[in-house]
């Protein structure tokens, strides 16, 4: 039995170290999303490591991949399912137009 085991050898979830506790995600900023779109344009779908390293340096490749998954789902649905606007509504087309 180790120190995390409770009665009967079962794991005691309250004994987990703070490092192992799940954290809620921090919402992406518009700037991070803009950088994500620029990285997506340069590296394409799937190269999350390079997008993370060279464009969205505040996020890990896993976080970039998760953001991309939500972004592409939102693009396919056309945003019709949501009652409020989302950062995922901003696309590369919006990005180039907003700089004019």
C-alpha distance (Angstrom), angle and dihedral (degrees) to the residues before:
residue distance angle dihedral
X1 . . .
X2 3.81 . .
X3 3.80 131.0 .
X4 3.83 93.4 -90.9
X5 3.79 92.8 56.2
X6 3.78 117.7 98.4
X7 3.79 129.6 -165.5
X8 3.80 112.7 -34.6
X9 3.82 91.8 18.2
X10 3.82 93.4 -76.2
X11 3.78 120.4 143.9
X12 3.77 116.2 -100.8
X13 3.82 105.0 -140.3
X14 3.81 92.4 -163.6
X15 3.81 89.1 61.9
X16 3.81 94.0 63.8
X17 3.77 115.5 122.0
X18 3.82 117.0 -107.4
X19 3.82 89.7 -109.9
X20 3.81 91.0 63.0
X21 3.80 96.6 50.0
X22 3.79 115.8 106.8
X23 3.78 116.4 -111.0
X24 3.76 126.3 -151.7
X25 3.76 113.9 -114.2
X26 3.75 121.6 -101.6
X27 3.81 111.1 -127.2
X28 3.78 117.1 -110.3
X29 3.77 116.8 -108.5
X30 3.78 121.8 -128.7
X31 3.81 88.4 -110.8
X32 3.81 92.3 53.8
X33 3.80 90.1 48.8
X34 3.81 91.0 48.4
X35 3.81 89.7 51.6
X36 3.82 89.2 47.1
X37 3.81 90.3 55.2
X38 3.80 91.9 49.1
X39 3.82 90.4 49.6
X40 3.79 90.8 47.0
X41 3.80 89.6 52.9
X42 3.82 92.1 50.8
X43 3.83 101.8 38.5
X44 3.79 102.6 23.5
X45 3.76 131.8 -140.4
X46 3.79 114.1 -30.3
X47 3.81 103.2 23.2
X48 3.79 93.3 103.8
X49 3.80 93.8 149.3
X50 3.82 93.7 61.0
X51 3.80 92.5 41.8
X52 3.81 88.2 52.5
X53 3.81 94.5 44.9
X54 3.80 98.0 43.4
X55 3.79 107.5 25.8
X56 3.82 115.5 15.9
X57 3.79 98.8 34.9
X58 3.82 91.9 164.5
X59 3.84 91.6 66.0
X60 3.80 134.5 62.3
X61 3.81 121.5 -122.1
X62 3.82 88.3 -106.7
X63 3.80 90.9 54.0
X64 3.81 90.7 47.8
X65 3.82 90.4 50.5
X66 3.80 91.2 50.0
X67 3.80 91.2 48.2
X68 3.81 90.1 49.0
X69 3.80 91.7 51.0
X70 3.81 91.1 53.5
X71 3.81 91.0 43.6
X72 3.82 93.6 53.2
X73 3.81 92.7 45.6
X74 3.80 88.7 52.0
X75 3.80 91.0 49.2
X76 3.82 92.2 51.5
X77 3.80 93.4 48.6
X78 3.78 91.1 47.9
X79 3.79 89.3 -131.1
X80 3.81 89.8 -81.9
X81 3.80 93.2 127.4
X82 3.78 95.2 61.8
X83 3.76 126.6 81.2
X84 3.78 93.3 -160.3
X85 3.77 132.4 45.5
X86 3.77 120.4 -97.7
X87 3.77 137.0 -157.7
X88 3.82 84.8 -115.5
X89 3.81 88.8 69.1
X90 3.80 88.5 72.7
X91 3.80 108.4 91.2
X92 3.78 135.6 -179.8
X93 3.83 87.6 -96.9
X94 3.84 89.9 56.1
X95 3.78 88.6 45.9
X96 3.80 95.8 57.7
X97 3.80 93.1 42.3
X98 3.81 93.3 50.4
X99 3.83 90.6 58.0
X100 3.82 93.2 57.4
